[in-house]
Amino acid sequence: MRKRIYILLAVGIGLLFLVSQVTAQDEQWLQYHSSREAGRILGEFGSQTMQLSTEQPKGVKLPQFKGQTQLFAKWPTPMVESGWLWIALDRTHKQGPYDLLYIDSNGNGGLDDETAAAAYRMDQRSAYFGPVKVIFEIEDGPVTYHLNFRFYYYSNRNSLYASSGGWYEGDITVGATKKHCVLIDQNVNGTFNDKSFESGKSDRIRIGPKGSRDTRFVGNFIEVDGTLYRPEIACDGAFIKLDRAEDVKSGNVKLAESITQFSANGENGLFVLKPEKGVALLPVGKYRVYDWAVERQDDKGINWKLEGNGLNEKNVFDITEGKEAILSIGEPIVATLDASERGGTHSFRHSMKGRAGENIELTRNGARPQAPRVHIKSADGAYDRTYSFQYG
């Protein structure tokens, strides 16, 4: 009897192990990285601006400050019960630049048990801090996160900017293919799974070759190699699940046939599409036009590309099943020349806009073409000169 109990126990443990292995395969784990150069390494990081106050927060335990005055701010994050962490800026000496930063790194509501982070770089108007570590206590245990800060002061105006100093990345399997995945906390609130109709409030995800800068918005869907998936991202960014999206309701968007690439974003994510004869397919939902492109080749074999971006909030559209959304974007392009005069000096500015008011960028074989020229001639012909514009 005793031997049987051991056998059943062993079988039970074995079955439990198999079940856990199946579950672990669904959750594809990523590795956490941090750096003060996170934005330079990944090429895309959002920032958050915090309001600063000279008034000491009531009921908050504070350290023994060194400076005569301090500045205080709240960093909002859903990773702590209060919804924010206190930050204080101090000086090494009674007067001088703010070169010390305190943050409630353990989320206990106070700063008296914290060690100040010293600025690693300073210039005439700025002080840089980071990566500054904070610890979030979640159900599964403590989670590490990092922030980079820039304090900016000019003409009695102080600003504190925060950007994420940490990110997750690692190899995952998509279908039967190995890919590299990167998660970026774009809205700098300590989580990695935020999705929103507003692009600035959505986090970022990359799935592709290692080093790829093809960045999508975290949303209800993500397309990888022509297949649509429903991503599930851990709040702290530690893992990702990808389930193939089945039975997705979709609708058409109608564009000018000259458009060769079209992007739209919303809570469903960011979709980069190649329209066929001016028609593209999107899952049902609300979107905003993100950008578009028109590519052509001239009779000399030179490739020209028009890209439109910076569209305003009016370029919002709904995709409904069985209906077609018609968008008025793309060509014709309007080129304008603005002239102004001040103190006998004449200034000219050349710009191009799309039909929806979008900004236009023109490239020739992937590079900027030579800047356009302007020909100025007086009414009597006494002044007749041609000038070249300059970029920048």
Secondary structure, 3 states (H helix, E strand, C coil): CHHHHHHHHHHHHHHHHHHHHHHHHHCEECEEEECCCHHHHHCCCCCEEECCECCCCCCCCCCCCCCCCCEEEEEECCCCCCCEEEEEEECCCCCCCCCEEEECCCCCCCCCCCCCEECCEECCCEEEEEEEEEEEEECCEEEEEEEEEEEEEECCEEEEEEEECEEEEEEEEECCEEEEEEEECCCCCCCCCCCCCCHHHCCEEEEECCCCCCCEECCCCEEECCEEEEEEECCCCCEEEEEECCCCCEEEEECCCCCCEEEEEECCEEEEECCECCEEEEECEEEEEEEEEEEEECCCCCEEEEEEECCCCCCEEEECCCCEEECCCCCCCEEEEEEEEECCEEEEEEEEECCCCCEEEEEECCECCCCCEEEEECCCCCCEEEEECCCC
